[in-house]
Amino acid sequence: MDGEDRRSRFSSFVIGGLVGASAAIAAARRRRPRRRPPPRRNPQGLAAFEGAPCYREIVERELDTGEP
């Protein structure tokens, strides 16, 4: 009986160690700061449309007619 009990405790110890080690690795990965994505070169929001030919045409038309 004593030999089987020792094997059971040892295998439980090994499995617990593996689970604990994997949890420590997962925690270390989470704490690492993530890299920020590079800044976008394309304009965002309304600035993306201000350079478009159709937008410039509308602005010119509004300036000529005086309508907002």
MOPAC internal coordinates of N, CA, C and O (Angstrom, degrees):
PM7 1SCF
backbone

  N    0.0000 0     0.00 0     0.00 0    0    0    0
  C    1.4482 1     0.00 0     0.00 0    1    0    0
  C    1.5098 1   111.58 1     0.00 0    2    1    0
  O    1.2310 1   121.16 1   141.93 1    3    2    1
  N    1.3330 1   115.39 1   -38.07 1    3    2    1
  C    1.4592 1   119.35 1  -174.80 1    5    3    2
  C    1.5299 1   111.36 1   -64.42 1    6    5    3
  O    1.2310 1   119.88 1   143.74 1    7    6    5
  N    1.3230 1   117.83 1   -36.26 1    7    6    5
  C    1.4648 1   122.04 1   179.98 1    9    7    6
  C    1.5241 1   111.46 1   -67.45 1   10    9    7
  O    1.2310 1   120.37 1   138.95 1   11   10    9
  N    1.3101 1   116.89 1   -41.05 1   11   10    9
  C    1.4670 1   120.53 1   179.24 1   13   11   10
  C    1.5246 1   110.96 1   -67.76 1   14   13   11
  O    1.2310 1   120.62 1   142.96 1   15   14   13
  N    1.3087 1   116.42 1   -37.04 1   15   14   13
  C    1.4677 1   120.60 1   179.43 1   17   15   14
  C    1.5283 1   110.66 1   -66.25 1   18   17   15
  O    1.2310 1   120.80 1   141.08 1   19   18   17
  N    1.3284 1   116.07 1   -38.92 1   19   18   17
  C    1.4672 1   120.04 1   178.10 1   21   19   18
  C    1.5246 1   110.66 1   -65.59 1   22   21   19
  O    1.2310 1   119.93 1   137.29 1   23   22   21
  N    1.3185 1   117.74 1   -42.71 1   23   22   21
  C    1.4628 1   121.10 1   178.64 1   25   23   22
  C    1.5242 1   110.79 1   -62.62 1   26   25   23
  O    1.2310 1   121.09 1   139.32 1   27   26   25
  N    1.3001 1   115.51 1   -40.68 1   27   26   25
  C    1.4642 1   119.93 1   179.65 1   29   27   26
  C    1.5277 1   110.56 1   -63.98 1   30   29   27
  O    1.2310 1   120.58 1   135.96 1   31   30   29
  N    1.3084 1   116.50 1   -44.04 1   31   30   29
  C    1.4677 1   120.02 1   178.60 1   33   31   30
  C    1.5288 1   111.32 1   -66.00 1   34   33   31
  O    1.2310 1   120.69 1   139.00 1   35   34   33
  N    1.3295 1   116.28 1   -41.00 1   35   34   33
  C    1.4600 1   120.11 1   179.96 1   37   35   34
  C    1.5235 1   111.26 1   -64.69 1   38   37   35
  O    1.2310 1   120.58 1   135.03 1   39   38   37
  N    1.3220 1   116.50 1   -44.97 1   39   38   37
  C    1.4701 1   118.95 1   179.74 1   41   39   38
  C    1.5317 1   110.36 1   -65.94 1   42   41   39
  O    1.2310 1   119.98 1   144.05 1   43   42   41
  N    1.3106 1   117.65 1   -35.95 1   43   42   41
  C    1.4616 1   120.90 1   176.27 1   45   43   42
  C    1.5263 1   110.50 1   -65.11 1   46   45   43
  O    1.2310 1   120.73 1   140.27 1   47   46   45
  N    1.3347 1   116.22 1   -39.73 1   47   46   45
  C    1.4556 1   121.21 1   177.83 1   49   47   46
  C    1.5345 1   111.07 1   -63.66 1   50   49   47
  O    1.2310 1   120.38 1   136.55 1   51   50   49
  N    1.3164 1   116.89 1   -43.45 1   51   50   49
  C    1.4730 1   121.47 1  -179.30 1   53   51   50
  C    1.5226 1   110.42 1   -65.87 1   54   53   51
  O    1.2310 1   120.23 1   134.49 1   55   54   53
  N    1.3106 1   117.16 1   -45.51 1   55   54   53
  C    1.4666 1   120.65 1   179.74 1   57   55   54
  C    1.5265 1   110.26 1   -63.90 1   58   57   55
  O    1.2310 1   120.20 1   137.62 1   59   58   57
  N    1.3163 1   117.23 1   -42.38 1   59   58   57
  C    1.4624 1   120.90 1   177.25 1   61   59   58
  C    1.5216 1   111.98 1   -62.58 1   62   61   59
  O    1.2310 1   120.67 1   141.53 1   63   62   61
  N    1.3189 1   116.31 1   -38.47 1   63   62   61
  C    1.4655 1   120.58 1   177.79 1   65   63   62
  C    1.5194 1   111.55 1   -65.11 1   66   65   63
  O    1.2310 1   120.62 1   138.56 1   67   66   65
  N    1.3260 1   116.42 1   -41.44 1   67   66   65
  C    1.4629 1   119.83 1   178.55 1   69   67   66
  C    1.5244 1   111.56 1   -65.68 1   70   69   67
  O    1.2310 1   120.64 1   138.05 1   71   70   69
  N    1.3183 1   116.38 1   -41.95 1   71   70   69
  C    1.4721 1   119.88 1   178.35 1   73   71   70
  C    1.5224 1   110.14 1   -64.90 1   74   73   71
  O    1.2310 1   120.09 1   136.69 1   75   74   73
  N    1.2996 1   117.43 1   -43.31 1   75   74   73
  C    1.4593 1   121.34 1   178.96 1   77   75   74
  C    1.5212 1   111.99 1   -63.89 1   78   77   75
  O    1.2310 1   120.31 1   138.61 1   79   78   77
  N    1.3317 1   117.01 1   -41.39 1   79   78   77
  C    1.4628 1   120.62 1   179.15 1   81   79   78
  C    1.5205 1   110.99 1   -65.31 1   82   81   79
  O    1.2310 1   120.25 1   138.86 1   83   82   81
  N    1.3163 1   117.13 1   -41.14 1   83   82   81
  C    1.4694 1   119.31 1   179.28 1   85   83   82
  C    1.5290 1   110.69 1   -67.15 1   86   85   83
  O    1.2310 1   119.84 1   144.74 1   87   86   85
  N    1.3132 1   117.92 1   -35.26 1   87   86   85
  C    1.4695 1   120.57 1   176.72 1   89   87   86
  C    1.5284 1   110.63 1   -67.09 1   90   89   87
  O    1.2310 1   120.17 1   141.45 1   91   90   89
  N    1.3165 1   117.28 1   -38.55 1   91   90   89
  C    1.4681 1   120.52 1   178.25 1   93   91   90
  C    1.5188 1   111.11 1   -65.84 1   94   93   91
  O    1.2310 1   120.05 1   139.17 1   95   94   93
  N    1.3103 1   117.50 1   -40.83 1   95   94   93
  C    1.4626 1   121.40 1   178.00 1   97   95   94
  C    1.5267 1   110.27 1   -64.62 1   98   97   95
  O    1.2310 1   120.21 1   136.50 1   99   98   97
  N    1.3227 1   117.20 1   -43.50 1   99   98   97
  C    1.4671 1   120.68 1   179.17 1  101   99   98
  C    1.5247 1   111.01 1   -62.77 1  102  101   99
  O    1.2310 1   120.24 1   140.22 1  103  102  101
  N    1.3196 1   117.15 1   -39.78 1  103  102  101
  C    1.4646 1   120.81 1   179.18 1  105  103  102
  C    1.5221 1   110.59 1   -67.32 1  106  105  103
  O    1.2310 1   120.00 1   141.07 1  107  106  105
  N    1.3177 1   117.60 1   -38.93 1  107  106  105
  C    1.4682 1   120.67 1   179.07 1  109  107  106
  C    1.5179 1   111.05 1   -65.11 1  110  109  107
  O    1.2310 1   120.13 1   142.71 1  111  110  109
  N    1.3077 1   117.36 1   -37.29 1  111  110  109
  C    1.4678 1   120.73 1   178.19 1  113  111  110
  C    1.5221 1   111.21 1   -67.12 1  114  113  111
  O    1.2310 1   120.24 1   143.01 1  115  114  113
  N    1.3070 1   117.14 1   -36.99 1  115  114  113
  C    1.4677 1   120.39 1  -179.49 1  117  115  114
  C    1.5225 1   111.94 1   -69.74 1  118  117  115
  O    1.2310 1   119.82 1   147.26 1  119  118  117
  N    1.3126 1   117.95 1   -32.74 1  119  118  117
  C    1.4610 1   121.42 1  -176.38 1  121  119  118
  C    1.5149 1   112.11 1   -78.41 1  122  121  119
  O    1.2310 1   120.15 1   160.96 1  123  122  121
  N    1.3174 1   117.32 1   -19.04 1  123  122  121
  C    1.4498 1   121.00 1  -179.35 1  125  123  122
  C    1.5248 1   109.76 1   -66.93 1  126  125  123
  O    1.2310 1   119.76 1   -48.77 1  127  126  125
  N    1.3228 1   118.06 1   131.23 1  127  126  125
  C    1.4689 1   118.43 1   179.71 1  129  127  126
  C    1.5229 1   110.45 1   -66.43 1  130  129  127
  O    1.2310 1   121.71 1   -42.75 1  131  130  129
  N    1.3026 1   114.34 1   137.25 1  131  130  129
  C    1.4579 1   118.97 1  -179.74 1  133  131  130
  C    1.5193 1   109.63 1   -84.55 1  134  133  131
  O    1.2310 1   121.66 1   -30.06 1  135  134  133
  N    1.2993 1   114.42 1   149.94 1  135  134  133
  C    1.4612 1   119.08 1   178.41 1  137  135  134
  C    1.5136 1   109.88 1   -72.62 1  138  137  135
  O    1.2310 1   121.34 1   -40.87 1  139  138  137
  N    1.2996 1   115.04 1   139.13 1  139  138  137
  C    1.4559 1   119.57 1   176.87 1  141  139  138
  C    1.5150 1   109.21 1   -80.52 1  142  141  139
  O    1.2310 1   120.52 1   -36.29 1  143  142  141
  N    1.3029 1   116.61 1   143.71 1  143  142  141
  C    1.4677 1   117.78 1   177.26 1  145  143  142
  C    1.5281 1   109.63 1   -67.92 1  146  145  143
  O    1.2310 1   120.31 1   -29.51 1  147  146  145
  N    1.3183 1   117.02 1   150.49 1  147  146  145
  C    1.4701 1   118.87 1  -179.59 1  149  147  146
  C    1.5258 1   110.31 1   -63.53 1  150  149  147
  O    1.2310 1   120.32 1   -29.64 1  151  150  149
  N    1.3332 1   116.99 1   150.36 1  151  150  149
  C    1.4622 1   119.27 1  -179.78 1  153  151  150
  C    1.5225 1   110.67 1   -62.25 1  154  153  151
  O    1.2310 1   121.48 1   -33.94 1  155  154  153
  N    1.3121 1   114.78 1   146.06 1  155  154  153
  C    1.4604 1   119.61 1  -179.16 1  157  155  154
  C    1.5148 1   110.47 1   -73.75 1  158  157  155
  O    1.2310 1   121.28 1   -38.69 1  159  158  157
  N    1.3036 1   115.16 1   141.31 1  159  158  157
  C    1.4529 1   120.22 1   177.02 1  161  159  158
  C    1.5182 1   111.13 1   -89.34 1  162  161  159
  O    1.2310 1   120.81 1   157.56 1  163  162  161
  N    1.3078 1   116.06 1   -22.44 1  163  162  161
  C    1.4559 1   120.42 1   179.98 1  165  163  162
  C    1.5181 1   109.57 1   -83.95 1  166  165  163
  O    1.2310 1   119.94 1   -39.76 1  167  166  165
  N    1.3221 1   117.73 1   140.24 1  167  166  165
  C    1.4634 1   119.20 1   177.79 1  169  167  166
  C    1.5268 1   110.94 1   -67.36 1  170  169  167
  O    1.2310 1   121.62 1   -27.12 1  171  170  169
  N    1.3318 1   114.50 1   152.88 1  171  170  169
  C    1.4555 1   119.66 1  -179.63 1  173  171  170
  C    1.5139 1   109.79 1  -112.94 1  174  173  171
  O    1.2310 1   120.78 1   -19.68 1  175  174  173
  N    1.3130 1   116.12 1   160.32 1  175  174  173
  C    1.4551 1   121.82 1   175.68 1  177  175  174
  C    1.5131 1   111.51 1    67.23 1  178  177  175
  O    1.2310 1   121.09 1    37.96 1  179  178  177
  N    1.3285 1   115.53 1  -142.04 1  179  178  177
  C    1.4602 1   121.47 1  -176.88 1  181  179  178
  C    1.5227 1   111.34 1   -65.27 1  182  181  179
  O    1.2310 1   119.75 1   150.97 1  183  182  181
  N    1.3077 1   118.08 1   -29.03 1  183  182  181
  C    1.4650 1   121.00 1   179.78 1  185  183  182
  C    1.5303 1   111.53 1   -60.10 1  186  185  183
  O    1.2310 1   119.83 1   153.90 1  187  186  185
  N    1.3019 1   117.93 1   -26.10 1  187  186  185
  C    1.4561 1   121.24 1   178.61 1  189  187  186
  C    1.5210 1   111.22 1   -68.12 1  190  189  187
  O    1.2310 1   119.90 1   151.96 1  191  190  189
  N    1.3262 1   117.79 1   -28.04 1  191  190  189
  C    1.4593 1   121.40 1  -177.41 1  193  191  190
  C    1.5241 1   113.03 1   -94.93 1  194  193  191
  O    1.2310 1   120.06 1   161.86 1  195  194  193
  N    1.3194 1   117.49 1   -18.14 1  195  194  193
  C    1.4613 1   119.96 1  -175.45 1  197  195  194
  C    1.5178 1   112.84 1   -65.41 1  198  197  195
  O    1.2310 1   119.34 1   154.88 1  199  198  197
  N    1.2965 1   118.86 1   -25.12 1  199  198  197
  C    1.4620 1   121.58 1   178.75 1  201  199  198
  C    1.5160 1   113.46 1   -90.67 1  202  201  199
  O    1.2310 1   119.78 1   174.47 1  203  202  201
  N    1.3028 1   118.02 1    -5.53 1  203  202  201
  C    1.4624 1   121.62 1  -177.40 1  205  203  202
  C    1.5272 1   110.28 1   -73.38 1  206  205  203
  O    1.2310 1   119.84 1   -38.91 1  207  206  205
  N    1.3315 1   117.92 1   141.09 1  207  206  205
  C    1.4642 1   120.84 1  -179.36 1  209  207  206
  C    1.5320 1   112.95 1   -58.82 1  210  209  207
  O    1.2310 1   119.81 1   142.25 1  211  210  209
  N    1.3170 1   117.97 1   -37.75 1  211  210  209
  C    1.4613 1   119.80 1  -178.92 1  213  211  210
  C    1.5363 1   110.76 1   -65.94 1  214  213  211
  O    1.2310 1   120.32 1   144.33 1  215  214  213
  N    1.3223 1   117.00 1   -35.67 1  215  214  213
  C    1.4636 1   120.35 1   178.65 1  217  215  214
  C    1.5247 1   110.15 1   -68.38 1  218  217  215
  O    1.2310 1   120.56 1   136.26 1  219  218  217
  N    1.3326 1   116.54 1   -43.74 1  219  218  217
  C    1.4714 1   119.88 1   178.56 1  221  219  218
  C    1.5192 1   111.03 1   -61.85 1  222  221  219
  O    1.2310 1   120.57 1   141.74 1  223  222  221
  N    1.2981 1   116.51 1   -38.26 1  223  222  221
  C    1.4689 1   120.90 1   179.27 1  225  223  222
  C    1.5305 1   110.72 1   -63.16 1  226  225  223
  O    1.2310 1   120.53 1   137.67 1  227  226  225
  N    1.3135 1   116.59 1   -42.33 1  227  226  225
  C    1.4674 1   120.78 1   179.62 1  229  227  226
  C    1.5237 1   110.01 1   -65.60 1  230  229  227
  O    1.2310 1   119.98 1   137.74 1  231  230  229
  N    1.3153 1   117.65 1   -42.26 1  231  230  229
  C    1.4619 1   121.58 1   179.92 1  233  231  230
  C    1.5292 1   109.97 1   -63.16 1  234  233  231
  O    1.2310 1   120.47 1   135.25 1  235  234  233
  N    1.3369 1   116.70 1   -44.75 1  235  234  233
  C    1.4680 1   119.90 1   178.49 1  237  235  234
  C    1.5211 1   110.87 1   -61.89 1  238  237  235
  O    1.2310 1   120.59 1   138.57 1  239  238  237
  N    1.3091 1   116.47 1   -41.43 1  239  238  237
  C    1.4622 1   120.68 1  -179.92 1  241  239  238
  C    1.5303 1   110.29 1   -63.95 1  242  241  239
  O    1.2310 1   120.28 1   138.08 1  243  242  241
  N    1.3223 1   117.07 1   -41.92 1  243  242  241
  C    1.4613 1   120.45 1   178.79 1  245  243  242
  C    1.5235 1   111.68 1   -65.97 1  246  245  243
  O    1.2310 1   120.34 1   142.50 1  247  246  245
  N    1.3382 1   116.96 1   -37.50 1  247  246  245
  C    1.4608 1   120.21 1   178.25 1  249  247  246
  C    1.5264 1   111.38 1   -66.88 1  250  249  247
  O    1.2310 1   120.39 1   141.74 1  251  250  249
  N    1.3447 1   116.85 1   -38.26 1  251  250  249
  C    1.4663 1   120.68 1   179.61 1  253  251  250
  C    1.5021 1   112.18 1   -68.51 1  254  253  251
  O    1.2310 1   119.88 1   139.12 1  255  254  253
  N    1.3354 1   117.83 1   -40.88 1  255  254  253
  C    1.4659 1   120.76 1  -176.49 1  257  255  254
  C    1.5229 1   111.99 1   -89.12 1  258  257  255
  O    1.2310 1   119.67 1   162.58 1  259  258  257
  N    1.3059 1   118.24 1   -17.42 1  259  258  257
  C    1.4486 1   121.05 1  -178.93 1  261  259  258
  C    1.5135 1   113.40 1    79.54 1  262  261  259
  O    1.2310 1   119.83 1  -169.01 1  263  262  261
  N    1.3257 1   117.93 1    10.99 1  263  262  261
  C    1.4632 1   121.98 1   178.89 1  265  263  262
  C    1.5289 1   109.76 1   -92.97 1  266  265  263
  O    1.2310 1   120.51 1   -38.37 1  267  266  265
  N    1.3079 1   116.62 1   141.63 1  267  266  265
  C    1.4751 1   119.60 1   178.08 1  269  267  266
  C    1.4987 1   112.63 1   -77.13 1  270  269  267
  O    1.2310 1   120.10 1   180.00 1  271  270  269

